[in-house]
Amino acid sequence: MLAAAAMALSLGCSSSSDGEVICAPCRPPVMVTVTGLDRFAGDGWSMRMCVGELPCTEFRVPRRAGSGSCGPLACFLDEKGALQVTLQQRDARTVADLPVRVTAHGTDALRGSGTMTYVPDKGPCRCDYSYARVALT
């Protein structure tokens, strides 16, 4: 029972007194972090994000850090200008190794690309996810 509790804690889960694993909420299964917006002046950015051959998504970038909405997508703009976007795909495996293309339009047109990386969770909580980091230039 003690070994199960130690394993659960090392995997980001917790354990009850009877040794049962209790999983914390998983992170979103598919996320893209876009950096580089802070280096360019202006408000009112719009963004187009494409993952592989899936339909592209277009949205407005929040004007203020801390905002949680990019139209149809959940997102978060931090103080350093990094935009974390949660995509609508629910199965992290379906986007593994797919290319990501981002175009931002504001006072300038910026572009960036990356590749989705799949991270399997081999623990008892099964919180698999995929992510990409895209730097705009």
VOPAGU-2260 file (C-alpha; in pm, 1 decimal, decimal comma):
REM VOPAGU-2260
SITE   aa  ch    i         X         Y         Z
SITE  MET   A    0       0,0       0,0       0,0
SITE  LEU   A    1     283,5     240,9      79,6
SITE  ALA   A    2     446,9     168,0    -257,3
SITE  ALA   A    3     120,5     251,5    -439,1
SITE  ALA   A    4      97,2     582,8    -255,4
SITE  ALA   A    5     459,3     671,2    -337,5
SITE  MET   A    6     406,9     583,2    -703,1
SITE  ALA   A    7      86,8     789,1    -720,4
SITE  LEU   A    8     254,2    1094,7    -568,2
SITE  SER   A    9     547,0    1075,2    -810,1
SITE  LEU   A   10     302,5    1066,9   -1103,6
SITE  GLY   A   11     107,0    1376,4    -997,3
SITE  CYS   A   12    -173,8    1179,1    -839,1
SITE  SER   A   13    -263,9    1133,5    -476,3
SITE  SER   A   14    -356,1     829,1    -275,9
SITE  SER   A   15    -627,6     771,1     -20,2
SITE  SER   A   16    -563,2     602,3     312,3
SITE  ASP   A   17    -667,8     264,8     169,0
SITE  GLY   A   18    -411,3     289,1    -114,7
SITE  GLU   A   19    -659,3     378,2    -391,0
SITE  VAL   A   20    -513,7     617,5    -650,6
SITE  ILE   A   21    -704,1     944,0    -687,8
SITE  CYS   A   22    -618,2    1132,9   -1004,9
SITE  ALA   A   23    -597,9    1509,8   -1024,1
SITE  PRO   A   24    -760,7    1676,0   -1326,8
SITE  CYS   A   25    -556,0    1625,0   -1641,6
SITE  ARG   A   26    -411,7    1913,0   -1838,9
SITE  PRO   A   27    -583,8    1988,4   -2171,6
SITE  PRO   A   28    -501,1    1709,5   -2419,4
SITE  VAL   A   29    -385,3    1937,7   -2705,5
SITE  MET   A   30    -212,1    2273,1   -2653,3
SITE  VAL   A   31      -1,2    2511,9   -2859,0
SITE  THR   A   32     214,2    2785,7   -2706,0
SITE  VAL   A   33     287,2    3079,7   -2937,1
SITE  THR   A   34     568,2    3317,2   -2842,9
SITE  GLY   A   35     688,5    3640,2   -2996,3
SITE  LEU   A   36     381,4    3864,0   -2977,6
SITE  ASP   A   37     552,0    4085,3   -2716,5
SITE  ARG   A   38     823,7    4195,6   -2961,0
SITE  PHE   A   39     580,1    4362,9   -3195,9
SITE  ALA   A   40     378,6    4678,0   -3136,9
SITE  GLY   A   41       6,4    4710,5   -3169,7
SITE  ASP   A   42    -322,2    4574,8   -3048,1
SITE  GLY   A   43    -590,3    4381,9   -3226,7
SITE  TRP   A   44    -393,9    4079,1   -3344,1
SITE  SER   A   45    -581,6    3803,5   -3520,0
SITE  MET   A   46    -435,4    3457,3   -3552,2
SITE  ARG   A   47    -480,3    3160,3   -3783,5
SITE  MET   A   48    -362,6    2824,1   -3650,1
SITE  CYS   A   49    -343,3    2508,5   -3860,2
SITE  VAL   A   50    -254,1    2159,0   -3735,6
SITE  GLY   A   51    -173,4    1909,9   -4010,7
SITE  GLU   A   52    -461,2    1875,2   -4255,6
SITE  LEU   A   53    -725,0    1950,8   -3991,6
SITE  PRO   A   54    -938,7    2261,1   -4051,5
SITE  CYS   A   55    -757,6    2579,8   -3950,5
SITE  THR   A   56    -890,4    2791,9   -3665,9
SITE  GLU   A   57    -900,5    3171,5   -3673,1
SITE  PHE   A   58    -938,8    3386,7   -3362,0
SITE  ARG   A   59    -853,6    3721,7   -3206,7
SITE  VAL   A   60    -564,9    3741,4   -2963,7
SITE  PRO   A   61    -658,9    3887,9   -2622,8
SITE  ARG   A   62    -544,7    4245,6   -2568,9
SITE  ARG   A   63    -450,3    4194,3   -2203,4
SITE  ALA   A   64    -245,4    3937,0   -2019,7
SITE  GLY   A   65    -458,2    3697,5   -1817,0
SITE  SER   A   66    -747,1    3672,8   -2061,4
SITE  GLY   A   67    -897,2    3326,4   -2102,8
SITE  SER   A   68   -1075,7    3346,1   -2435,8
SITE  CYS   A   69    -970,3    3345,0   -2798,6
SITE  GLY   A   70   -1317,6    3325,2   -2947,8
SITE  PRO   A   71   -1390,0    2955,6   -3005,7
SITE  LEU   A   72   -1078,2    2842,6   -2813,7
SITE  ALA   A   73    -962,4    2867,7   -2454,5
SITE  CYS   A   74    -636,2    3057,3   -2426,8
SITE  PHE   A   75    -415,4    3246,9   -2185,3
SITE  LEU   A   76    -186,2    3540,0   -2269,7
SITE  ASP   A   77      89,9    3572,5   -2012,4
SITE  GLU   A   78     286,9    3884,5   -1912,6
SITE  LYS   A   79     578,0    3784,7   -2137,6
SITE  GLY   A   80     365,1    3771,4   -2453,0
SITE  ALA   A   81     330,3    3393,1   -2475,7
SITE  LEU   A   82     -14,4    3278,1   -2582,1
SITE  GLN   A   83    -118,0    2931,3   -2464,0
SITE  VAL   A   84    -400,4    2797,4   -2679,4
SITE  THR   A   85    -607,0    2488,2   -2595,8
SITE  LEU   A   86    -724,8    2321,1   -2916,2
SITE  GLN   A   87   -1056,1    2138,8   -2946,6
SITE  GLN   A   88    -912,7    1795,1   -3024,9
SITE  ARG   A   89    -973,3    1555,3   -2736,5
SITE  ASP   A   90    -742,3    1269,2   -2838,0
SITE  ALA   A   91    -377,4    1370,7   -2805,2
SITE  ARG   A   92    -263,6    1081,8   -3026,7
SITE  THR   A   93    -452,5    1206,5   -3332,9
SITE  VAL   A   94    -226,6    1511,3   -3363,7
SITE  ALA   A   95     105,3    1347,0   -3273,9
SITE  ASP   A   96     388,8    1454,6   -3505,6
SITE  LEU   A   97     162,6    1681,6   -3712,8
SITE  PRO   A   98     302,0    2016,7   -3829,9
SITE  VAL   A   99     160,0    2333,5   -3676,7
SITE  ARG   A  100     148,0    2657,1   -3877,6
SITE  VAL   A  101      60,1    2991,3   -3719,4
SITE  THR   A  102       6,4    3326,4   -3889,1
SITE  ALA   A  103     -64,7    3640,1   -3686,3
SITE  HIS   A  104    -193,5    3961,2   -3841,5
SITE  GLY   A  105    -175,3    4297,6   -3667,9
SITE  THR   A  106      50,1    4587,6   -3752,3
SITE  ASP   A  107     275,5    4325,6   -3915,1
SITE  ALA   A  108     224,0    3974,6   -4048,9
SITE  LEU   A  109     412,2    3719,4   -3840,7
SITE  ARG   A  110     459,8    3350,6   -3908,3
SITE  GLY   A  111     587,6    3050,5   -3720,7
SITE  SER   A  112     574,3    2674,0   -3729,7
SITE  GLY   A  113     637,4    2374,2   -3510,1
SITE  THR   A  114     549,0    2007,5   -3463,9
SITE  MET   A  115     307,9    1846,5   -3220,0
SITE  THR   A  116     486,3    1632,0   -2961,2
SITE  TYR   A  117     289,2    1348,1   -2800,9
SITE  VAL   A  118     354,4    1272,7   -2433,2
SITE  PRO   A  119     198,6     945,4   -2312,1
SITE  ASP   A  120     113,1     907,9   -1944,5
SITE  LYS   A  121     210,5     555,9   -1844,6
SITE  GLY   A  122      84,0     603,1   -1490,2
SITE  PRO   A  123    -254,3     509,9   -1347,9
SITE  CYS   A  124    -416,0     845,8   -1434,6
SITE  ARG   A  125    -369,6     821,9   -1815,4
SITE  CYS   A  126    -330,2    1195,5   -1878,2
SITE  ASP   A  127    -178,2    1179,8   -2227,9
SITE  TYR   A  128    -126,1    1513,1   -2403,9
SITE  SER   A  129      26,7    1671,0   -2714,7
SITE  TYR   A  130     184,9    2012,7   -2736,7
SITE  ALA   A  131     376,3    2238,4   -2973,4
SITE  ARG   A  132     579,8    2553,3   -2924,2
SITE  VAL   A  133     573,6    2806,0   -3207,7
SITE  ALA   A  134     787,9    3120,3   -3217,9
SITE  LEU   A  135     658,8    3401,6   -3437,9
SITE  THR   A  136     908,5    3596,9   -3647,9
